Amino acid sequence: MPPLRFRPHHFLCSQGFKGKGYSEAFTQNMARIVVDTLRAPTGDATEIEVVGSLDDICAPCPKRRGNLCQSQEKIEEIDTRHAKALSLRPGDRLTWGQAKARMKSSVKPGDLSQLCKGCQWLDLGLCEAALRDLLQED
């Protein structure tokens, strides 16, 4: 199976996913990736390749404009902050288990207010709650 392709901010987005999205197709795709793959019993072994542009999560997004996002500048800023915080570069490969360990060691409660600044989902608190849950795991 080829690795999942993730842009940097989608690591934390996947951790916080709770069945909401930009459209039905987007939500179904995200659920397939996050719930059916990453949260499956073997999900921690799933390989992910870091990309610097549209990825597997973006594929059905209604904000997608060819190879770019309708909010390209904002998304690039968020990706830059996430890449720095998680020490990610395009071309890096890691498992979901390694990604979760990196999130646990690199992101602390309250960090998302700056890392995710400009994200419309931030105010819902889903990602902050998921981060707290991740930090409490063994």
C-alpha positions as CSV (number, residue, x, y, z in Angstrom):
1,M,0.0,0.0,0.0
2,P,1.5,3.4,-0.9
3,P,1.9,5.9,1.9
4,L,-0.8,8.4,2.7
5,R,0.3,11.9,1.5
6,F,-0.2,14.6,4.2
7,R,0.6,18.3,4.2
8,P,2.0,19.3,7.6
9,H,-1.2,20.7,9.2
10,H,-3.1,17.6,8.4
11,F,-1.3,15.6,11.1
12,L,-2.9,17.6,13.9
13,C,-6.2,17.9,11.9
14,S,-6.3,14.1,11.7
15,Q,-5.8,13.8,15.4
16,G,-8.7,16.2,16.0
17,F,-11.2,14.9,13.4
18,K,-14.7,14.3,14.7
19,G,-16.8,13.7,11.6
20,K,-17.1,17.3,10.4
21,G,-15.9,18.8,7.2
22,Y,-16.3,21.2,4.3
23,S,-18.7,18.9,2.4
24,E,-20.1,15.4,2.5
25,A,-17.5,14.1,0.1
26,F,-14.7,15.8,2.1
27,T,-16.0,14.3,5.4
28,Q,-16.4,10.8,3.9
29,N,-12.8,10.9,2.6
30,M,-11.5,12.2,5.9
31,A,-13.3,9.5,7.8
32,R,-11.9,6.8,5.4
33,I,-8.4,8.1,6.1
34,V,-8.6,8.9,9.8
35,V,-11.3,6.5,11.2
36,D,-10.9,3.6,8.9
37,T,-7.1,3.7,8.5
38,L,-5.3,5.7,11.2
39,R,-7.6,4.8,14.1
40,A,-7.8,1.1,13.0
41,P,-6.0,-1.4,15.2
42,T,-3.1,-1.4,12.8
43,G,-3.3,2.3,12.1
44,D,-0.1,3.3,14.0
45,A,1.9,1.3,11.3
46,T,0.4,3.4,8.5
47,E,3.1,5.1,6.5
48,I,2.7,8.8,5.7
49,E,4.7,10.9,3.3
50,V,4.9,14.7,4.0
51,V,4.1,16.8,1.0
52,G,4.2,20.6,0.4
53,S,0.9,20.9,-1.4
54,L,-2.4,19.2,-1.9
55,D,-2.6,15.8,-0.3
56,D,-4.9,12.8,0.1
57,I,-7.1,14.7,2.5
58,C,-7.5,17.7,0.1
59,A,-8.6,15.6,-2.9
60,P,-12.4,16.1,-2.6
61,C,-12.2,19.5,-0.8
62,P,-14.6,22.1,-2.2
63,K,-12.0,24.7,-1.6
64,R,-9.6,23.0,-4.0
65,R,-8.7,25.0,-7.1
66,G,-6.7,22.7,-9.3
67,N,-3.4,22.1,-7.5
68,L,-4.1,25.0,-5.1
69,C,-6.5,25.9,-2.3
70,Q,-9.0,28.7,-2.4
71,S,-7.2,29.9,0.8
72,Q,-3.7,29.0,-0.4
73,E,-1.8,31.8,1.4
74,K,-3.5,31.1,4.8
75,I,-3.0,27.3,4.4
76,E,0.7,27.8,3.5
77,E,1.1,29.9,6.7
78,I,-0.5,27.2,8.8
79,D,1.5,24.4,7.1
80,T,4.7,26.4,7.7
81,R,4.0,26.7,11.4
82,H,3.0,23.0,11.7
83,A,6.1,21.9,9.8
84,K,8.3,23.8,12.1
85,A,6.6,22.6,15.3
86,L,6.6,19.0,14.2
87,S,10.0,19.1,12.4
88,L,8.5,18.0,9.1
89,R,9.8,18.6,5.6
90,P,8.4,17.5,2.2
91,G,9.6,14.0,1.4
92,D,9.8,12.9,5.0
93,R,8.2,9.5,5.7
94,L,7.0,8.4,9.1
95,T,4.3,6.1,10.5
96,W,1.2,7.4,12.2
97,G,2.6,6.0,15.5
98,Q,5.8,8.1,15.0
99,A,3.7,11.1,14.0
100,K,1.6,10.8,17.2
101,A,4.8,10.5,19.3
102,R,6.1,13.7,17.6
103,M,2.9,15.5,18.3
104,K,3.0,14.5,21.9
105,S,6.6,15.6,22.3
106,S,6.3,18.8,20.3
107,V,2.9,20.3,20.9
108,K,1.6,21.4,24.3
109,P,-1.9,22.5,25.4
110,G,-2.5,26.0,24.3
111,D,0.0,25.8,21.4
112,L,-2.8,25.3,18.8
113,S,-4.1,28.9,19.3
114,Q,-0.9,30.0,17.5
115,L,-0.1,27.0,15.3
116,C,-3.7,26.9,13.9
117,K,-4.2,30.7,13.9
118,G,-6.6,31.4,11.0
119,C,-8.2,28.0,10.9
120,Q,-12.0,28.0,10.9
121,W,-12.1,24.8,13.0
122,L,-10.0,26.2,15.8
123,D,-12.9,27.8,17.7
124,L,-14.8,24.5,17.9
125,G,-12.1,23.2,20.3
126,L,-12.1,19.7,18.7
127,C,-8.3,19.7,18.1
128,E,-7.5,21.1,21.5
129,A,-9.5,18.3,23.1
130,A,-7.9,15.7,20.9
131,L,-4.5,17.0,21.8
132,R,-5.2,16.8,25.5
133,D,-6.4,13.2,25.0
134,L,-3.3,12.3,23.0
135,L,-1.1,13.8,25.7
136,Q,-2.8,11.6,28.3
137,E,-2.2,8.4,26.4
138,D,0.6,6.1,27.7
